[in-house]
Amino acid sequence: MRPNTLIRILVFSWGVLLCAAGWAEPSARRLNQDGIEAYRKADYSKAEEQFEKAARRAPDNLLLQYNAGAAKASQEKMDEAQKDFEKVSAARDRELAARANFGKGVVSYRQAEKKQQANDLKGALEEAKAAEEANKKVLRAGPDDDDARVNLEMACQLRKEIEKQLQQQKDKEQQEKNKEQEKQKEDQQKQDQQKQDKQEDQQKQDKEQEQQKQDKQQQDQQNQEKQDQNKEEQARKEQEKKEQEQKAQQDKQQKDQAQDAGKDKARQEQMDKDVTRSVLNLLDENDVAALKRMMKERYGRVRHPDKDW
């Protein structure tokens, strides 16, 4: 059910209007009448034009401004119409102000519906509340205005509907927010787990690398020790060989020396023999006997030569 959206143009008896100061301009009366005729024929564009001209001729007459707003609202120029109604709602004439508030209620309701359809729920709620307030003002001025009462009920229903939609939207947004937060939490947990896994992998790699390093150092140390042992063994063998060679050379030298000494001794003995033989061959028997005695006294015994001379 839609609210009563009839925005009624106020037409007073010209006798009354002629008594008003605002109607002193005859052309404004004619333009207003032309606008009323166009409005009744649903020619709202022409009606707006005539009412606007009339309002410019008699700017103090808010009735003309109201009529212009009604023509604009009938063309769905809601923002422009609302400005006119807002201005007229401050009129001293209570009935004219009530009609302006009625128009404000209708425009606000229409705007609330449009914003609701556009999913601008906050804007729609403001418009629905404005429609409620406008119709309440109409009823305070005239409690018997059934159109305003119907419009108020419709505005209340629309407000409640929008508030429900807002709550649903809020709940949905909260659910989505919770879902997003949960997703972020899961993503964070996943990232933390990946980070932890990466750290563990890195620690494992570091440990393996350290173990490999230690194994390599140990192997290098063992290889070095083995090389040192081989070098020592080689040096020992070379030393032993050298000592053996030196010993062999010394033994050979000693042997050669012994052989040379033996040869020298033999040569000396042979020389002594030869000398002795030569000397003895030159001595006579008396000299030989004297020599033997002398040798016996010195050496204890006399060595007899192999050959008797």
Backbone as numpy.savetxt, mean C-alpha at the origin, in Angstrom:
# Nx Ny Nz CAx CAy CAz Cx Cy Cz
-52.38 7.14 -4.27 -53.23 8.34 -4.27 -52.36 9.58 -4.27
-52.60 10.44 -5.21 -51.83 11.68 -5.31 -52.57 12.80 -4.61
-51.82 13.76 -4.09 -52.48 14.88 -3.41 -53.23 15.75 -4.39
-54.13 16.54 -3.84 -54.87 17.49 -4.66 -53.90 18.55 -5.17
-53.57 18.45 -6.43 -52.55 19.33 -7.00 -53.14 20.52 -7.73
-54.47 20.73 -7.56 -55.09 21.88 -8.22 -54.60 23.15 -7.55
-53.89 23.98 -8.30 -53.46 25.27 -7.78 -54.45 26.30 -8.32
-55.30 26.74 -7.46 -56.40 27.58 -7.89 -55.96 29.04 -8.05
-56.37 29.63 -9.17 -56.10 31.05 -9.39 -57.18 31.84 -8.67
-56.77 32.79 -7.89 -57.74 33.59 -7.13 -58.33 34.68 -8.02
-59.59 34.64 -8.11 -60.27 35.67 -8.91 -61.28 36.37 -8.00
-60.99 37.59 -7.65 -61.89 38.36 -6.80 -62.85 39.17 -7.69
-63.96 39.59 -7.11 -64.89 40.45 -7.86 -64.18 41.77 -8.15
-64.37 42.21 -9.35 -63.64 43.42 -9.72 -64.04 44.62 -8.88
-65.19 44.52 -8.26 -65.55 45.61 -7.39 -64.59 45.69 -6.21
-64.29 44.50 -5.67 -63.36 44.44 -4.54 -61.97 44.82 -5.00
-61.55 44.27 -6.18 -60.19 44.53 -6.68 -60.03 46.00 -7.03
-61.10 46.61 -7.51 -60.98 48.02 -7.86 -60.76 48.89 -6.63
-61.16 48.39 -5.49 -60.96 49.17 -4.27 -59.52 49.05 -3.75
-58.82 48.05 -4.27 -57.44 47.84 -3.82 -56.54 48.77 -4.57
-55.52 49.26 -3.86 -54.59 50.21 -4.48 -53.81 49.56 -5.60
-53.59 48.27 -5.48 -52.78 47.59 -6.49 -53.45 47.52 -7.83
-54.76 47.71 -7.86 -55.46 47.59 -9.14 -55.69 48.95 -9.78
-55.02 49.95 -9.40 -55.19 51.28 -9.98 -54.77 51.32 -11.43
-53.88 50.36 -11.84 -53.38 50.34 -13.22 -54.35 49.52 -14.07
-55.11 50.15 -14.96 -56.09 49.41 -15.79 -55.45 48.33 -16.64
-54.26 48.61 -17.17 -53.61 47.62 -18.03 -53.30 46.35 -17.26
-52.98 46.45 -15.98 -52.70 45.28 -15.16 -53.94 44.44 -15.02
-55.14 45.10 -14.91 -56.38 44.35 -14.82 -56.63 43.58 -16.10
-56.38 44.23 -17.23 -56.61 43.55 -18.52 -55.65 42.38 -18.70
-54.41 42.60 -18.38 -53.41 41.52 -18.52 -53.75 40.35 -17.59
-54.17 40.63 -16.40 -54.55 39.58 -15.46 -55.75 38.80 -15.98
-56.74 39.52 -16.56 -57.92 38.86 -17.11 -57.54 37.98 -18.29
-56.64 38.48 -19.14 -56.18 37.68 -20.28 -55.47 36.41 -19.77
-54.70 36.58 -18.74 -54.00 35.41 -18.18 -54.96 34.39 -17.63
-56.03 34.87 -16.96 -57.03 33.95 -16.41 -57.71 33.17 -17.54
-58.06 33.85 -18.61 -58.71 33.18 -19.75 -57.77 32.13 -20.35
-56.46 32.47 -20.52 -55.50 31.52 -21.08 -55.31 30.33 -20.13
-55.31 30.58 -18.86 -55.14 29.51 -17.87 -56.30 28.54 -17.92
-57.51 29.09 -18.04 -58.70 28.24 -18.12 -58.70 27.39 -19.39
-58.03 27.87 -20.42 -57.93 27.10 -21.67 -56.69 26.19 -21.66
-55.99 26.11 -20.51 -54.79 25.28 -20.34 -53.62 25.79 -21.17
-53.69 27.04 -21.59 -52.56 27.65 -22.30 -51.69 28.33 -21.24
-50.96 27.48 -20.50 -50.23 27.97 -19.33 -49.06 28.87 -19.67
-48.46 28.66 -20.82 -47.33 29.50 -21.22 -47.80 30.94 -21.44
-48.95 31.06 -22.14 -49.50 32.40 -22.40 -49.98 33.02 -21.09
-50.57 32.19 -20.27 -51.06 32.68 -18.99 -49.89 33.24 -18.16
-48.79 32.50 -18.14 -47.60 32.98 -17.40 -47.14 34.33 -17.94
-47.10 34.42 -19.25 -46.63 35.66 -19.87 -47.51 36.84 -19.46
-48.82 36.65 -19.51 -49.75 37.73 -19.17 -49.65 38.11 -17.68
-49.55 37.09 -16.83 -49.46 37.36 -15.40 -48.15 38.09 -15.05
-47.09 37.71 -15.72 -45.79 38.35 -15.47 -45.85 39.82 -15.89
-46.47 40.08 -17.03 -46.61 41.47 -17.49 -47.45 42.27 -16.50
-48.53 41.65 -16.03 -49.41 42.33 -15.08 -48.67 42.63 -13.79
-47.84 41.64 -13.32 -47.09 41.82 -12.08 -46.08 42.94 -12.20
-45.51 43.09 -13.41 -44.55 44.18 -13.61 -45.26 45.55 -13.61
-46.52 45.54 -14.09 -47.28 46.80 -14.09 -47.73 47.16 -12.66
-48.02 46.15 -11.87 -48.49 46.41 -10.50 -47.67 45.53 -9.54
-46.40 45.86 -9.30 -45.49 45.02 -8.49 -45.93 44.84 -7.05
-46.75 45.72 -6.54 -47.18 45.59 -5.15 -48.36 44.65 -4.98
-48.94 44.21 -6.10 -50.10 43.34 -6.03 -49.61 41.89 -6.06
-49.56 41.25 -4.89 -49.04 39.88 -4.78 -49.97 38.84 -5.40
-51.24 39.19 -5.61 -52.14 38.26 -6.27 -51.64 37.94 -7.67
-51.13 38.95 -8.37 -50.60 38.73 -9.73 -49.37 37.82 -9.68
-48.56 38.00 -8.64 -47.37 37.15 -8.50 -47.77 35.71 -8.22
-48.85 35.57 -7.43 -49.36 34.23 -7.14 -49.85 33.56 -8.42
-50.63 34.32 -9.23 -51.14 33.76 -10.47 -50.01 33.34 -11.40
-48.92 34.14 -11.43 -47.76 33.79 -12.26 -47.16 32.48 -11.76
-47.06 32.32 -10.44 -46.53 31.08 -9.87 -47.38 29.89 -10.21
-48.73 30.09 -10.21 -49.64 28.99 -10.55 -49.43 28.55 -11.98
-49.26 29.50 -12.89 -49.04 29.17 -14.30 -47.72 28.44 -14.49
-46.70 28.86 -13.75 -45.39 28.19 -13.85 -45.46 26.77 -13.30
-46.13 26.58 -12.19 -46.26 25.25 -11.61 -46.99 24.31 -12.55
-48.00 24.85 -13.27 -48.75 24.03 -14.22 -47.88 23.58 -15.38
-46.76 24.27 -15.60 -45.80 23.89 -16.65 -44.60 23.11 -16.08
-44.72 22.70 -14.80 -43.65 21.95 -14.11 -42.40 22.79 -13.90
-42.56 24.12 -13.93 -41.43 25.01 -13.58 -41.46 25.22 -12.07
-41.17 24.13 -11.37 -41.40 24.12 -9.94 -40.50 25.08 -9.16
-39.24 25.17 -9.54 -38.33 26.07 -8.80 -38.77 27.53 -8.93
-39.15 27.90 -10.16 -39.58 29.27 -10.37 -40.91 29.53 -9.65
-41.82 28.57 -9.73 -43.12 28.72 -9.08 -42.95 28.85 -7.56
-42.01 28.06 -7.02 -41.82 28.09 -5.56 -41.34 29.47 -5.09
-40.52 30.10 -5.90 -40.05 31.45 -5.54 -41.23 32.42 -5.47
-42.14 32.30 -6.45 -43.32 33.18 -6.44 -44.19 32.91 -5.22
-44.43 31.61 -4.94 -45.29 31.27 -3.81 -44.65 31.69 -2.48
-43.35 31.55 -2.40 -42.65 31.93 -1.17 -42.83 33.43 -0.91
-42.74 34.20 -1.98 -42.91 35.65 -1.85 -44.32 36.00 -1.43
-45.29 35.33 -2.03 -46.71 35.65 -1.76 -47.14 35.14 -0.38
-46.45 34.09 0.14 -46.86 33.51 1.43 -46.69 34.51 2.59
-45.93 35.56 2.33 -45.74 36.60 3.37 -46.78 37.71 3.26
-47.79 37.55 2.39 -48.80 38.60 2.19 -49.62 38.81 3.47
-50.07 40.00 3.65 -50.91 40.31 4.80 -52.29 39.69 4.66
-52.71 39.54 3.42 -54.01 38.93 3.15 -53.91 37.45 3.54
-54.58 37.03 4.60 -54.46 35.66 5.10 -54.92 34.63 4.08
-55.98 34.93 3.35 -56.46 33.97 2.35 -55.45 33.83 1.23
-54.87 34.96 0.76 -53.87 34.90 -0.30 -52.62 34.17 0.19
-52.20 34.45 1.43 -51.03 33.76 1.99 -51.30 32.27 2.11
-52.55 31.91 2.49 -52.90 30.48 2.61 -52.83 29.80 1.26
-53.35 30.51 0.20 -53.30 29.91 -1.13 -51.84 29.74 -1.60
-50.98 30.69 -1.22 -49.56 30.59 -1.58 -48.92 29.39 -0.86
-49.27 29.21 0.40 -48.75 28.06 1.14 -49.28 26.75 0.56
-50.53 26.78 0.12 -51.08 25.59 -0.55 -50.23 25.26 -1.78
-49.93 26.30 -2.58 -49.10 26.09 -3.77 -47.71 25.60 -3.39
-47.15 26.15 -2.31 -45.83 25.69 -1.85 -45.87 24.21 -1.49
-46.99 23.79 -0.84 -47.12 22.39 -0.46 -47.16 21.47 -1.67
-47.93 21.91 -2.70 -48.01 21.10 -3.92 -46.65 20.99 -4.61
-45.97 22.14 -4.75 -44.67 22.15 -5.42 -43.65 21.31 -4.66
-43.63 21.46 -3.34 -42.68 20.69 -2.53 -42.94 19.19 -2.65
-44.24 18.82 -2.68 -44.57 17.40 -2.84 -44.06 16.87 -4.18
-44.33 17.65 -5.26 -43.87 17.23 -6.59 -42.34 17.10 -6.61
-41.65 18.07 -6.00 -40.19 18.05 -5.96 -39.70 16.85 -5.14
-40.40 16.52 -4.08 -40.03 15.36 -3.26 -40.14 14.08 -4.07
-41.21 13.97 -4.88 -41.38 12.78 -5.71 -40.26 12.66 -6.73
-39.92 13.77 -7.36 -38.86 13.75 -8.38 -37.52 13.33 -7.76
-37.20 13.92 -6.62 -35.93 13.61 -5.97 -35.92 12.17 -5.45
-37.09 11.70 -5.05 -37.19 10.31 -4.61 -36.89 9.37 -5.78
-37.45 9.68 -6.92 -37.21 8.86 -8.11 -35.74 8.93 -8.55
-35.13 10.10 -8.31 -33.72 10.26 -8.68 -32.79 9.70 -7.59
-33.39 9.10 -6.55 -32.65 8.51 -5.43 -31.91 9.55 -4.59
-32.39 10.81 -4.70 -31.87 11.87 -3.82 -32.79 11.90 -2.60
-32.64 10.91 -1.75 -33.58 10.72 -0.66 -33.49 11.83 0.39
-32.32 12.33 0.64 -32.18 13.41 1.62 -32.89 14.66 1.12
-32.68 14.99 -0.15 -33.37 16.14 -0.73 -34.86 15.91 -0.76
-35.28 14.67 -1.08 -36.70 14.35 -1.12 -37.33 14.50 0.25
-36.60 14.09 1.30 -37.13 14.20 2.66 -37.32 15.67 3.04
-36.41 16.51 2.67 -36.55 17.94 2.96 -37.78 18.52 2.28
-37.96 18.13 1.02 -39.12 18.63 0.28 -40.42 18.10 0.89
-40.45 16.85 1.30 -41.66 16.28 1.90 -42.00 16.99 3.21
-40.99 17.27 4.00 -41.21 18.02 5.25 -41.71 19.43 4.96
-41.14 20.03 3.90 -41.60 21.38 3.52 -43.06 21.34 3.09
-43.46 20.27 2.37 -44.86 20.14 1.95 -45.77 20.00 3.17
-45.33 19.21 4.16 -46.10 19.08 5.39 -46.30 20.43 6.06
-45.22 21.16 6.23 -45.27 22.44 6.93 -46.16 23.44 6.19
-46.06 23.45 4.85 -46.87 24.39 4.07 -48.37 24.10 4.25
-48.74 22.82 4.21 -50.16 22.47 4.36 -50.65 22.71 5.78
-49.76 22.56 6.76 -50.16 22.87 8.14 -50.48 24.36 8.27
-49.71 25.18 7.59 -49.97 26.62 7.63 -51.33 26.93 7.00
-51.65 26.22 5.90 -52.94 26.43 5.24 -54.07 26.07 6.21
-53.91 24.93 6.92 -54.96 24.48 7.83 -55.07 25.38 9.06
-53.92 25.94 9.48 -54.02 26.88 10.60 -54.81 28.13 10.21
-54.68 28.51 8.93 -55.43 29.68 8.45 -56.88 29.32 8.15
-57.11 28.08 7.69 -58.48 27.65 7.37 -58.64 26.18 7.67
-59.02 25.79 8.87 -59.12 24.38 9.26 -60.08 23.56 8.42
-60.96 24.19 7.69 -61.94 23.46 6.90 -61.47 23.19 5.48
-60.21 23.49 5.17 -59.69 23.29 3.80 -59.39 21.80 3.61
-60.34 21.10 2.99 -60.18 19.65 2.80 -59.01 19.32 1.87
-58.81 20.15 0.83 -57.69 19.89 -0.10 -56.36 19.92 0.65
-56.19 20.91 1.50 -54.95 21.03 2.26 -54.79 19.86 3.22
-55.92 19.37 3.78 -55.86 18.23 4.71 -55.41 16.96 3.99
-55.98 16.76 2.79 -55.57 15.59 1.99 -54.10 15.69 1.63
-53.70 16.89 1.19 -52.30 17.08 0.81 -51.36 16.86 2.00
-51.79 17.26 3.18 -50.97 17.06 4.38 -50.80 15.57 4.67
-51.90 14.82 4.56 -51.82 13.38 4.79 -50.88 12.70 3.80
-51.00 13.12 2.54 -50.14 12.55 1.51 -48.66 12.91 1.74
-48.45 14.16 2.18 -47.08 14.59 2.45 -46.50 13.80 3.62
-47.32 13.52 4.63 -46.87 12.72 5.77 -46.52 11.30 5.34
-47.40 10.72 4.52 -47.14 9.38 4.03 -45.84 9.33 3.21
-45.67 10.35 2.37 -44.46 10.39 1.54 -43.21 10.55 2.42
-43.33 11.40 3.42 -42.19 11.59 4.33 -41.81 10.27 5.01
-42.84 9.58 5.51 -42.58 8.30 6.18 -41.96 7.28 5.22
-42.48 7.28 4.00 -41.94 6.36 2.99 -40.47 6.67 2.70
-40.17 7.96 2.56 -38.79 8.36 2.27 -37.88 8.04 3.47
-38.41 8.30 4.67 -37.62 7.99 5.87 -37.33 6.50 5.95
-38.32 5.69 5.57 -38.11 4.25 5.55 -37.04 3.87 4.52
-37.15 4.50 3.35 -36.15 4.24 2.31 -34.75 4.68 2.76
-34.72 5.83 3.43 -33.42 6.31 3.94 -32.83 5.34 4.95
-33.69 4.81 5.82 -33.22 3.85 6.80 -32.73 2.57 6.11
-33.51 2.15 5.11 -33.09 0.97 4.35 -31.76 1.22 3.64
-31.68 2.43 3.07 -30.44 2.79 2.39 -29.28 2.84 3.40
-29.57 3.43 4.55 -28.55 3.51 5.59 -28.13 2.11 6.04
-29.15 1.23 6.23 -28.85 -0.14 6.62 -28.04 -0.85 5.55
-28.43 -0.61 4.29 -27.70 -1.22 3.18 -26.26 -0.71 3.13
-26.14 0.62 3.29 -24.80 1.19 3.29 -23.97 0.65 4.44
-24.65 0.47 5.60 -23.93 -0.07 6.75 -23.51 -1.51 6.49
-24.44 -2.26 5.87 -24.11 -3.64 5.52 -22.95 -3.69 4.53
-23.02 -2.81 3.53 -21.94 -2.75 2.56 -20.63 -2.32 3.22
-20.80 -1.34 4.16 -19.61 -0.88 4.89 -19.02 -2.01 5.73
-19.95 -2.74 6.42 -19.50 -3.88 7.21 -18.85 -4.94 6.33
-19.49 -5.14 5.18 -18.94 -6.12 4.24 -17.57 -5.69 3.74
-17.48 -4.38 3.44 -16.20 -3.85 2.97 -15.15 -3.94 4.07
-15.58 -3.61 5.30 -14.65 -3.71 6.42 -14.21 -5.15 6.64
-15.18 -6.06 6.51 -14.85 -7.48 6.65 -13.88 -7.92 5.56
-14.17 -7.43 4.35 -13.28 -7.75 3.23 -11.89 -7.17 3.48
-11.87 -5.91 3.95 -10.58 -5.30 4.25 -9.86 -6.07 5.35
-10.67 -6.51 6.34 -10.08 -7.29 7.43 -9.51 -8.60 6.89
-10.29 -9.26 6.03 -9.81 -10.51 5.44 -8.58 -10.26 4.58
-8.64 -9.16 3.81 -7.48 -8.82 2.97 -6.27 -8.54 3.84
-6.51 -7.82 4.96 -5.40 -7.50 5.86 -4.84 -8.77 6.48
-5.76 -9.66 6.89 -5.31 -10.93 7.46 -4.53 -11.73 6.42
-5.03 -11.68 5.19 -4.35 -12.38 4.11 -2.97 -11.78 3.88
-2.92 -10.45 3.87 -1.64 -9.77 3.69 -0.70 -10.08 4.85
-1.28 -10.06 6.07 -0.45 -10.39 7.24 0.08 -11.81 7.15
-0.80 -12.73 6.72 -0.38 -14.13 6.59 0.69 -14.27 5.52
0.47 -13.57 4.41 1.47 -13.60 3.34 2.79 -13.01 3.83
2.67 -11.92 4.59 3.87 -11.29 5.13 4.58 -12.24 6.09
3.77 -12.91 6.93 4.34 -13.86 7.88 4.99 -15.03 7.14
4.28 -15.53 6.12 4.83 -16.63 5.32 6.13 -16.20 4.65
6.10 -14.97 4.16 7.30 -14.45 3.50 8.46 -14.34 4.49
8.13 -13.85 5.69 9.16 -13.74 6.71 9.70 -15.12 7.09
8.76 -16.07 7.24 9.20 -17.43 7.57 10.05 -18.02 6.46
9.62 -17.79 5.22 10.41 -18.27 4.09 11.79 -17.62 4.08
11.79 -16.30 4.37 13.06 -15.58 4.39 13.96 -16.11 5.51
13.34 -16.34 6.68 14.09 -16.88 7.79 14.64 -18.27 7.45
13.79 -19.06 6.77 14.23 -20.39 6.36 15.38 -20.30 5.38
15.24 -19.39 4.41 16.32 -19.20 3.43 17.58 -18.71 4.12
17.40 -17.76 5.05 18.57 -17.25 5.78 19.24 -18.37 6.57
18.40 -19.20 7.20 18.94 -20.31 7.98 19.67 -21.30 7.07
19.05 -21.60 5.93 19.70 -22.51 4.98 20.99 -21.92 4.46
20.94 -20.62 4.14 22.16 -19.97 3.66 23.25 -19.96 4.73
22.82 -19.71 5.98 23.79 -19.71 7.08 24.37 -21.10 7.28
23.48 -22.12 7.17 23.95 -23.50 7.30 24.91 -23.86 6.16
24.52 -23.42 4.96 25.40 -23.66 3.81 26.74 -22.96 3.99
26.67 -21.73 4.53 27.89 -20.97 4.77 28.76 -21.69 5.80
28.13 -22.16 6.89 28.88 -22.89 7.90 29.45 -24.19 7.35
28.62 -24.90 6.56 29.09 -26.14 5.94 30.27 -25.86 5.01
30.16 -24.78 4.26 31.24 -24.42 3.34 32.50 -24.06 4.12
32.30 -23.27 5.20 33.45 -22.90 6.02 34.10 -24.14 6.63
33.22 -25.05 7.11 33.75 -26.28 7.69 34.47 -27.12 6.63
33.86 -27.21 5.45 34.49 -27.97 4.37 35.81 -27.32 3.94
35.76 -25.96 3.85 36.99 -25.25 3.49 38.07 -25.48 4.55
37.64 -25.47 5.83 38.59 -25.70 6.91 39.17 -27.11 6.83
38.28 -28.08 6.58 38.75 -29.45 6.44 39.69 -29.60 5.25
39.29 -28.93 4.13 40.17 -28.99 2.95 41.51 -28.34 3.23
41.46 -27.21 3.96 42.70 -26.52 4.29 43.57 -27.37 5.21
42.90 -27.98 6.21 43.64 -28.85 7.12 44.25 -30.02 6.36
43.45 -30.56 5.43 43.96 -31.68 4.63 45.13 -31.23 3.78
44.98 -30.03 3.18 46.08 -29.50 2.37 47.30 -29.27 3.24
47.06 -28.72 4.46 48.19 -28.50 5.36 48.84 -29.83 5.74
47.98 -30.82 6.02 48.53 -32.14 6.35 49.31 -32.71 5.18
48.74 -32.53 3.97 49.45 -33.04 2.79 50.79 -32.32 2.61
50.74 -31.00 2.85 51.98 -30.24 2.73 53.00 -30.68 3.78
52.49 -30.87 5.02 53.38 -31.33 6.08 53.95 -32.71 5.76
53.04 -33.58 5.27 53.49 -34.93 4.90 54.50 -34.89 3.77
54.21 -34.02 2.80 55.13 -33.86 1.68 56.46 -33.30 2.15
56.35 -32.29 3.05 57.58 -31.70 3.58 58.37 -32.72 4.40
57.61 -33.53 5.20 58.28 -34.56 5.99 59.00 -35.57 5.12
58.24 -36.00 4.05 58.86 -36.96 3.13 60.08 -36.36 2.44
59.91 -35.11 2.03 61.05 -34.45 1.38 62.21 -34.31 2.34
61.87 -34.00 3.65 62.93 -33.87 4.65 63.61 -35.21 4.89
62.75 -36.26 4.99 63.31 -37.60 5.18 64.18 -37.99 3.99
63.67 -37.69 2.80 64.44 -37.99 1.61 65.76 -37.24 1.60
65.62 -35.95 1.99 66.82 -35.12 2.03 67.81 -35.66 3.06
67.25 -36.03 4.25 68.11 -36.58 5.30 68.73 -37.89 4.85
67.88 -38.71 4.18 68.42 -39.97 3.67 69.52 -39.74 2.65
69.24 -38.74 1.78 70.27 -38.43 0.78 71.53 -37.90 1.45
71.30 -37.03 2.48 72.47 -36.50 3.20 73.22 -37.62 3.90
72.45 -38.53 4.55 73.08 -39.66 5.25 73.83 -40.55 4.27
73.13 -40.78 3.14 73.80 -41.62 2.13 75.07 -40.95 1.64
74.95 -39.63 1.47 76.13 -38.90 1.00 77.22 -38.91 2.08
76.77 -38.75 3.37 77.75 -38.80 4.45 78.38 -40.19 4.55
77.49 -41.22 4.43 78.03 -42.60 4.48 79.00 -42.83 3.34
78.63 -42.31 2.19 79.53 -42.48 1.05 80.83 -41.73 1.29
80.64 -40.49 1.86 81.85 -39.72 2.13 82.73 -40.42 3.17
82.04 -40.96 4.24 82.79 -41.68 5.26 83.47 -42.92 4.66
82.70 -43.61 3.82 83.26 -44.80 3.19 84.44 -44.44 2.30
84.17 -43.34 1.54 85.28 -42.90 0.67 86.47 -42.46 1.51
86.17 -41.76 2.61 87.27 -41.32 3.47 87.99 -42.52 4.07
87.13 -43.50 4.52 87.75 -44.72 5.09 88.60 -45.41 4.05
88.00 -45.50 2.83 88.78 -46.15 1.76 90.05 -45.36 1.45
89.89 -44.04 1.42 91.08 -43.20 1.16 92.09 -43.33 2.30
91.54 -43.37 3.57 92.44 -43.53 4.72 93.15 -44.86 4.66
92.40 -45.91 4.31 93.01 -47.24 4.18 94.08 -47.25 3.10
93.69 -46.62 2.00 94.66 -46.54 0.90 95.90 -45.75 1.33
95.59 -44.62 2.06 96.73 -43.80 2.53 97.60 -44.59 3.50
96.91 -45.32 4.41 97.65 -46.12 5.38 98.49 -47.20 4.69
97.78 -47.83 3.74 98.51 -48.89 3.01 99.69 -48.31 2.26
99.39 -47.12 1.63 100.50 -46.48 0.91 101.62 -46.08 1.88
101.17 -45.57 3.09 102.19 -45.17 4.07 102.99 -46.36 4.56
102.24 -47.45 4.84 102.93 -48.65 5.31 103.87 -49.18 4.25
103.32 -49.08 3.00 104.17 -49.55 1.92 105.40 -48.66 1.78
105.13 -47.37 1.98 106.27 -46.45 1.91 107.25 -46.71 3.05
106.65 -46.94 4.26 107.53 -47.22 5.40 108.35 -48.47 5.13
107.64 -49.47 4.59 108.35 -50.70 4.26 109.46 -50.45 3.26
109.05 -49.67 2.30 110.04 -49.40 1.25 111.22 -48.63 1.81
110.90 -47.66 2.65 111.99 -46.85 3.26 112.83 -47.73 4.16
112.11 -48.52 4.99 112.82 -49.40 5.91 113.68 -50.37 5.13
113.11 -50.91 4.09 113.86 -51.89 3.29 115.09 -51.22 2.64
114.82 -50.00 2.22 115.95 -49.31 1.57 117.03 -49.01 2.59
116.57 -48.58 3.79 117.55 -48.26 4.84 118.29 -49.51 5.27
117.54 -50.58 5.43 118.14 -51.83 5.88 119.10 -52.40 4.82
118.73 -52.18 3.61 119.61 -52.68 2.56 120.94 -51.95 2.56
120.89 -50.74 3.14 122.13 -49.94 3.16 122.93 -50.21 4.43
122.33 -50.82 5.44 123.04 -51.05 6.70 123.78 -52.38 6.65
124.89 -52.44 7.50 125.59 -53.73 7.63 124.99 -54.46 8.80
125.54 -55.57 9.10 124.97 -56.42 10.11 125.09 -55.78 11.48
126.20 -55.11 11.77 126.36 -54.46 13.08 125.35 -53.38 13.24
125.13 -52.64 12.22 124.12 -51.56 12.30 122.74 -52.13 12.48
122.47 -53.26 11.86 121.17 -53.89 11.99 120.96 -54.35 13.40
122.01 -54.94 13.98 121.88 -55.42 15.35 121.67 -54.26 16.29
122.40 -53.18 16.06 122.25 -52.00 16.94 120.86 -51.41 16.79
120.39 -51.39 15.59 119.03 -50.85 15.34 117.97 -51.69 16.03
118.12 -52.98 15.97 117.15 -53.89 16.60 117.15 -53.68 18.10
118.31 -53.49 18.68 118.37 -53.28 20.11 117.65 -51.97 20.49
117.93 -50.95 19.70 117.31 -49.66 19.97 115.78 -49.77 19.86
115.30 -50.44 18.86 113.87 -50.58 18.66 113.24 -51.43 19.75
113.99 -52.43 20.20 113.47 -53.27 21.26 113.34 -52.46 22.53
114.33 -51.63 22.77 114.27 -50.81 23.97 113.10 -49.81 23.88
112.80 -49.32 22.71 111.73 -48.32 22.55 110.38 -48.99 22.46
110.30 -50.06 21.67 108.96 -50.61 21.41 108.71 -51.93 22.10
109.72 -52.46 22.73 109.55 -53.72 23.47 109.87 -54.94 22.68
109.63 -54.89 21.41 109.96 -56.00 20.55 110.35 -55.50 19.20
110.99 -56.34 18.51 111.49 -55.93 17.20 110.72 -56.69 16.15
110.11 -55.93 15.23 109.36 -56.54 14.14 110.35 -57.00 13.08
110.28 -58.23 12.76 111.16 -58.78 11.77 110.64 -58.50 10.38
111.42 -58.02 9.60 111.01 -57.77 8.21 110.72 -59.05 7.51
109.89 -58.92 6.48 109.49 -60.13 5.73 110.68 -60.72 5.00
111.53 -59.86 4.69 112.69 -60.34 3.91 114.00 -60.16 4.68
114.78 -61.11 4.73 116.06 -61.04 5.42 117.09 -60.44 4.53
117.60 -59.32 4.95 118.61 -58.68 4.14 119.98 -58.93 4.68
